[in-house]
Amino acid sequence: MADTVYQAFAETCQRFPSRPALMHKLQGRYRIITFQELSQMIDEVAAGLAEDGVRPGSMVGIYSYNRPEWVIADMATIKLGAVVVPVYHTLPEESVGYILRDAGVTHLFVETPELFATVTRLLPTLPNLKEVITFFKPPPKTGSGPKLLSIEMLRRAGTEALSSNPDLGRPHP
């Protein structure tokens, strides 16, 4: 029997690798993501996050509406023993800033360019923020501030890191 949410997920992936885990609409058609595919994406993101300094107890924010990337970011964070800080996409800017500061979020997943614009305005007030990961192609980075990359870039970095260190991003007990 599983002791953690991540262990329950991993057991489900082992038992039903080819079954649908998620469905999402892409260009007017539903696309299925199997448990095996979802598990691989989570492993890659977890390794990328671990490579970028996420450890047990780290605060990782997700500023997004429900979508597959939300689940991937959530489970990758949980896998590492870090804390997920959900930030509702409908909150006013002041509330978003308060939550990110109060929690001490160091890594933040952001869904859209509009939400990213809110984060950009808040950057001077977010001293703990080290990395922003977008669910879209991010604009070029200008100036100093947190590292900026897309979830696809993070997955690629995680894949590379796993090739040299297969234990990276191992589940935290």
C-alpha positions in Angstrom: 0.0 0.0 0.0 1.3 3.5 -0.9 2.4 5.9 1.8 2.4 9.0 -0.3 0.4 10.5 -3.1 3.4 10.1 -5.4 3.8 6.4 -4.5 0.1 5.8 -5.3 0.6 7.5 -8.7 3.7 5.4 -9.4 1.9 2.2 -8.5 -1.0 3.2 -10.8 1.5 3.9 -13.6 3.1 0.4 -13.2 -0.3 -1.3 -13.2 -1.9 0.6 -16.1 0.9 2.1 -18.2 -1.1 2.2 -21.5 -4.4 3.4 -20.0 -5.4 7.1 -20.3 -4.3 9.2 -17.4 -5.4 12.6 -18.9 -7.2 14.0 -21.9 -6.9 17.5 -23.2 -8.2 19.4 -26.2 -5.5 20.3 -28.8 -6.5 22.0 -32.0 -10.1 21.0 -31.6 -9.4 17.3 -30.9 -9.0 15.5 -27.6 -5.5 14.0 -27.1 -4.9 11.2 -24.6 -1.9 11.1 -22.3 -1.3 7.6 -21.0 0.0 6.9 -17.5 3.4 5.9 -19.0 3.7 9.1 -20.9 2.6 11.2 -17.9 5.1 9.4 -15.7 7.9 10.1 -18.1 7.0 13.8 -18.3 6.9 14.0 -14.5 10.3 12.3 -14.2 11.8 14.8 -16.7 10.4 17.8 -14.9 11.3 16.5 -11.5 14.9 15.9 -12.6 15.0 19.4 -14.2 13.7 20.9 -11.0 16.2 18.9 -8.8 19.0 20.0 -11.1 17.9 23.6 -10.6 17.9 23.3 -6.8 14.5 22.1 -5.7 14.8 20.0 -2.6 12.5 18.6 0.0 10.7 21.5 1.6 11.3 23.9 -1.3 8.3 26.1 -2.2 7.2 25.7 -5.8 4.3 27.8 -7.1 1.9 26.9 -9.9 0.0 30.0 -11.3 -2.3 28.3 -13.8 -5.7 27.0 -14.7 -6.3 23.2 -14.8 -4.3 21.6 -17.7 -1.9 18.7 -18.1 1.1 20.9 -17.3 -0.5 21.7 -14.0 -0.6 18.0 -13.1 3.0 17.5 -14.3 4.3 20.4 -12.3 2.3 19.3 -9.2 3.4 15.7 -9.3 7.0 16.5 -10.1 7.1 18.8 -7.1 5.5 16.3 -4.8 7.9 13.6 -6.1 10.8 15.7 -4.8 9.2 16.3 -1.4 8.8 20.0 -2.2 5.7 22.0 -1.3 3.2 22.9 -4.0 1.9 26.5 -3.7 -1.2 26.8 -5.9 -2.0 30.3 -7.1 -5.4 30.8 -8.7 -5.3 32.4 -12.1 -8.2 34.6 -11.2 -6.7 36.3 -8.2 -5.8 40.0 -8.2 -2.2 41.0 -8.6 -1.8 42.0 -4.9 -3.0 38.6 -3.7 -0.7 36.8 -6.1 2.2 38.8 -4.8 1.2 38.2 -1.2 1.0 34.4 -1.7 4.3 34.1 -3.5 6.1 36.3 -0.9 4.5 34.8 2.1 5.2 31.2 1.0 8.8 32.1 -0.1 8.3 30.5 -3.5 11.6 29.9 -5.3 10.4 28.3 -8.5 7.1 29.3 -10.2 5.2 27.7 -13.1 3.1 30.2 -15.1 0.4 29.3 -17.6 -0.1 32.3 -20.0 1.6 35.4 -21.2 -1.0 37.4 -19.3 -0.2 35.7 -16.0 3.5 36.1 -16.8 3.0 39.9 -17.2 1.6 39.9 -13.7 4.6 38.0 -12.4 6.9 40.4 -14.3 5.3 43.4 -12.5 5.7 41.7 -9.2 9.4 40.6 -9.6 10.9 43.5 -7.6 8.8 42.3 -4.6 9.7 38.6 -4.9 13.3 38.3 -3.6 13.1 34.5 -3.2 12.1 33.7 -6.7 15.0 32.0 -8.6 13.2 30.5 -11.6 10.1 31.0 -13.7 8.9 28.2 -15.9 6.3 29.0 -18.5 3.8 26.7 -20.2 4.4 28.7 -23.4 7.5 29.9 -25.2 8.8 32.5 -22.9 10.0 35.9 -24.2 13.7 36.5 -24.3 15.2 37.3 -20.9 16.2 40.9 -20.4 18.2 42.1 -17.4 18.7 40.3 -14.1 16.2 38.4 -12.1 15.1 34.8 -12.0 16.0 32.2 -14.5 13.4 32.0 -17.3 12.6 28.9 -19.3 9.6 26.9 -20.7 8.4 23.6 -19.3 9.7 22.0 -22.6 13.2 23.4 -21.9 13.0 22.1 -18.3 12.0 18.7 -19.6 14.9 18.6 -22.0 17.3 19.6 -19.2 15.8 16.9 -17.0 16.3 14.3 -19.7 19.9 15.3 -20.1 20.4 15.3 -16.4 18.8 11.8 -16.1 21.1 10.4 -18.7 24.2 11.1 -16.6 22.5 10.7 -13.2 19.5 8.3 -13.3 18.9 8.8 -9.5 18.3 12.5 -10.0 14.7 13.4 -9.0 14.2 10.2 -7.1 11.1 10.2 -5.0 11.5 11.7 -1.6 10.2 9.4 1.1 
